[in-house]
């Protein structure tokens, strides 16, 4: 489970870098 959470955080960070318009909160909620 921890691995999944870590991956989600990494994905959110990458998405934020790719699309700064999208808030990081969206990734965290996912």
mmCIF file as gemmi writes it, N, C-alpha and C atoms, coordinates in Angstrom:
data_model
loop_
_atom_site.group_PDB
_atom_site.id
_atom_site.type_symbol
_atom_site.label_atom_id
_atom_site.label_alt_id
_atom_site.label_comp_id
_atom_site.label_asym_id
_atom_site.label_entity_id
_atom_site.label_seq_id
_atom_site.pdbx_PDB_ins_code
_atom_site.Cartn_x
_atom_site.Cartn_y
_atom_site.Cartn_z
_atom_site.occupancy
_atom_site.B_iso_or_equiv
_atom_site.pdbx_formal_charge
_atom_site.auth_seq_id
_atom_site.auth_asym_id
_atom_site.pdbx_PDB_model_num
ATOM 1 N N . UNK Axp A 1 ? 0.847 -1.196 0 1 0 ? 1 A 1
ATOM 2 C CA . UNK Axp A 1 ? 0 0 0 1 0 ? 1 A 1
ATOM 3 C C . UNK Axp A 1 ? 0.883 1.248 0 1 0 ? 1 A 1
ATOM 4 N N . UNK Axp A 2 ? 1.915 1.224 0.836 1 0 ? 2 A 1
ATOM 5 C CA . UNK Axp A 2 ? 2.812 2.392 0.901 1 0 ? 2 A 1
ATOM 6 C C . UNK Axp A 2 ? 3.391 2.691 -0.473 1 0 ? 2 A 1
ATOM 7 N N . UNK Axp A 3 ? 3.766 1.633 -1.186 1 0 ? 3 A 1
ATOM 8 C CA . UNK Axp A 3 ? 4.352 1.839 -2.518 1 0 ? 3 A 1
ATOM 9 C C . UNK Axp A 3 ? 3.358 2.562 -3.409 1 0 ? 3 A 1
ATOM 10 N N . UNK Axp A 4 ? 2.099 2.141 -3.343 1 0 ? 4 A 1
ATOM 11 C CA . UNK Axp A 4 ? 1.077 2.785 -4.181 1 0 ? 4 A 1
ATOM 12 C C . UNK Axp A 4 ? 0.954 4.274 -3.846 1 0 ? 4 A 1
ATOM 13 N N . UNK Axp A 5 ? 0.936 4.569 -2.549 1 0 ? 5 A 1
ATOM 14 C CA . UNK Axp A 5 ? 0.829 5.975 -2.133 1 0 ? 5 A 1
ATOM 15 C C . UNK Axp A 5 ? 2.024 6.767 -2.649 1 0 ? 5 A 1
ATOM 16 N N . UNK Axp A 6 ? 3.214 6.181 -2.503 1 0 ? 6 A 1
ATOM 17 C CA . UNK Axp A 6 ? 4.415 6.879 -2.958 1 0 ? 6 A 1
ATOM 18 C C . UNK Axp A 6 ? 4.325 7.126 -4.467 1 0 ? 6 A 1
ATOM 19 N N . UNK Axp A 7 ? 3.891 6.125 -5.208 1 0 ? 7 A 1
ATOM 20 C CA . UNK Axp A 7 ? 3.773 6.272 -6.661 1 0 ? 7 A 1
ATOM 21 C C . UNK Axp A 7 ? 2.774 7.385 -6.981 1 0 ? 7 A 1
ATOM 22 N N . UNK Axp A 8 ? 1.648 7.41 -6.254 1 0 ? 8 A 1
ATOM 23 C CA . UNK Axp A 8 ? 0.634 8.434 -6.477 1 0 ? 8 A 1
ATOM 24 C C . UNK Axp A 8 ? 1.245 9.818 -6.262 1 0 ? 8 A 1
ATOM 25 N N . UNK Axp A 9 ? 2.013 9.954 -5.197 1 0 ? 9 A 1
ATOM 26 C CA . UNK Axp A 9 ? 2.651 11.247 -4.908 1 0 ? 9 A 1
ATOM 27 C C . UNK Axp A 9 ? 3.601 11.625 -6.045 1 0 ? 9 A 1
ATOM 28 N N . UNK Axp A 10 ? 4.389 10.659 -6.498 1 0 ? 10 A 1
ATOM 29 C CA . UNK Axp A 10 ? 5.326 10.929 -7.589 1 0 ? 10 A 1
ATOM 30 C C . UNK Axp A 10 ? 4.564 11.346 -8.84 1 0 ? 10 A 1
ATOM 31 N N . UNK Axp A 11 ? 3.504 10.64 -9.147 1 0 ? 11 A 1
ATOM 32 C CA . UNK Axp A 11 ? 2.697 10.947 -10.331 1 0 ? 11 A 1
ATOM 33 C C . UNK Axp A 11 ? 2.112 12.362 -10.214 1 0 ? 11 A 1
ATOM 34 N N . UNK Axp A 12 ? 1.613 12.681 -9.026 1 0 ? 12 A 1
ATOM 35 C CA . UNK Axp A 12 ? 1.026 14.009 -8.813 1 0 ? 12 A 1
ATOM 36 C C . UNK Axp A 12 ? 2.081 15.092 -9.027 1 0 ? 12 A 1
ATOM 37 N N . UNK Axp A 13 ? 3.276 14.851 -8.497 1 0 ? 13 A 1
ATOM 38 C CA . UNK Axp A 13 ? 4.345 15.838 -8.636 1 0 ? 13 A 1
ATOM 39 C C . UNK Axp A 13 ? 4.692 16.006 -10.122 1 0 ? 13 A 1
ATOM 40 N N . UNK Axp A 14 ? 4.812 14.895 -10.837 1 0 ? 14 A 1
ATOM 41 C CA . UNK Axp A 14 ? 5.149 14.956 -12.254 1 0 ? 14 A 1
ATOM 42 C C . UNK Axp A 14 ? 4.042 15.677 -13.018 1 0 ? 14 A 1
ATOM 43 N N . UNK Axp A 15 ? 2.796 15.36 -12.695 1 0 ? 15 A 1
ATOM 44 C CA . UNK Axp A 15 ? 1.666 15.998 -13.385 1 0 ? 15 A 1
ATOM 45 C C . UNK Axp A 15 ? 1.687 17.5 -13.107 1 0 ? 15 A 1
ATOM 46 N N . UNK Axp A 16 ? 1.965 17.858 -11.855 1 0 ? 16 A 1
ATOM 47 C CA . UNK Axp A 16 ? 2.001 19.281 -11.499 1 0 ? 16 A 1
ATOM 48 C C . UNK Axp A 16 ? 3.075 19.986 -12.329 1 0 ? 16 A 1
ATOM 49 N N . UNK Axp A 17 ? 4.235 19.329 -12.477 1 0 ? 17 A 1
ATOM 50 C CA . UNK Axp A 17 ? 5.315 19.938 -13.252 1 0 ? 17 A 1
ATOM 51 C C . UNK Axp A 17 ? 4.885 20.072 -14.71 1 0 ? 17 A 1
ATOM 52 N N . UNK Axp A 18 ? 4.189 19.072 -15.211 1 0 ? 18 A 1
ATOM 53 C CA . UNK Axp A 18 ? 3.741 19.095 -16.611 1 0 ? 18 A 1
ATOM 54 C C . UNK Axp A 18 ? 2.611 20.098 -16.801 1 0 ? 18 A 1
ATOM 55 N N . UNK Axp A 19 ? 1.691 20.142 -15.801 1 0 ? 19 A 1
ATOM 56 C CA . UNK Axp A 19 ? 0.549 21.058 -15.88 1 0 ? 19 A 1
ATOM 57 C C . UNK Axp A 19 ? 0.433 21.84 -14.576 1 0 ? 19 A 1
ATOM 58 N N . UNK Axp A 20 ? 1.207 22.914 -14.446 1 0 ? 20 A 1
ATOM 59 C CA . UNK Axp A 20 ? 1.173 23.713 -13.213 1 0 ? 20 A 1
ATOM 60 C C . UNK Axp A 20 ? -0.214 24.265 -12.937 1 0 ? 20 A 1
ATOM 61 N N . UNK Axp A 21 ? -1.066 24.31 -13.97 1 0 ? 21 A 1
ATOM 62 C CA . UNK Axp A 21 ? -2.422 24.831 -13.782 1 0 ? 21 A 1
ATOM 63 C C . UNK Axp A 21 ? -3.208 23.92 -12.843 1 0 ? 21 A 1
ATOM 64 N N . UNK Axp A 22 ? -2.92 22.608 -12.9 1 0 ? 22 A 1
ATOM 65 C CA . UNK Axp A 22 ? -3.651 21.661 -12.049 1 0 ? 22 A 1
ATOM 66 C C . UNK Axp A 22 ? -3.059 21.676 -10.648 1 0 ? 22 A 1
ATOM 67 N N . UNK Axp A 23 ? -3.897 21.819 -9.621 1 0 ? 23 A 1
ATOM 68 C CA . UNK Axp A 23 ? -3.407 21.842 -8.235 1 0 ? 23 A 1
ATOM 69 C C . UNK Axp A 23 ? -2.941 20.466 -7.791 1 0 ? 23 A 1
ATOM 70 N N . UNK Axp A 24 ? -1.93 20.422 -6.91 1 0 ? 24 A 1
ATOM 71 C CA . UNK Axp A 24 ? -1.412 19.136 -6.433 1 0 ? 24 A 1
ATOM 72 C C . UNK Axp A 24 ? -2.493 18.417 -5.631 1 0 ? 24 A 1
ATOM 73 N N . UNK Axp A 25 ? -3.429 19.174 -5.05 1 0 ? 25 A 1
ATOM 74 C CA . UNK Axp A 25 ? -4.493 18.555 -4.253 1 0 ? 25 A 1
ATOM 75 C C . UNK Axp A 25 ? -5.23 17.488 -5.061 1 0 ? 25 A 1
ATOM 76 N N . UNK Axp A 26 ? -5.434 17.738 -6.346 1 0 ? 26 A 1
ATOM 77 C CA . UNK Axp A 26 ? -6.149 16.77 -7.179 1 0 ? 26 A 1
ATOM 78 C C . UNK Axp A 26 ? -5.438 15.421 -7.124 1 0 ? 26 A 1
ATOM 79 N N . UNK Axp A 27 ? -4.117 15.437 -7.284 1 0 ? 27 A 1
ATOM 80 C CA . UNK Axp A 27 ? -3.358 14.185 -7.245 1 0 ? 27 A 1
ATOM 81 C C . UNK Axp A 27 ? -3.487 13.525 -5.889 1 0 ? 27 A 1
ATOM 82 N N . UNK Axp A 28 ? -3.412 14.326 -4.829 1 0 ? 28 A 1
ATOM 83 C CA . UNK Axp A 28 ? -3.5 13.741 -3.495 1 0 ? 28 A 1
ATOM 84 C C . UNK Axp A 28 ? -4.856 13.075 -3.296 1 0 ? 28 A 1
ATOM 85 N N . UNK Axp A 29 ? -5.917 13.742 -3.776 1 0 ? 29 A 1
ATOM 86 C CA . UNK Axp A 29 ? -7.254 13.162 -3.603 1 0 ? 29 A 1
ATOM 87 C C . UNK Axp A 29 ? -7.345 11.844 -4.343 1 0 ? 29 A 1
ATOM 88 N N . UNK Axp A 30 ? -6.755 11.788 -5.535 1 0 ? 30 A 1
ATOM 89 C CA . UNK Axp A 30 ? -6.824 10.551 -6.328 1 0 ? 30 A 1
ATOM 90 C C . UNK Axp A 30 ? -6.206 9.433 -5.525 1 0 ? 30 A 1
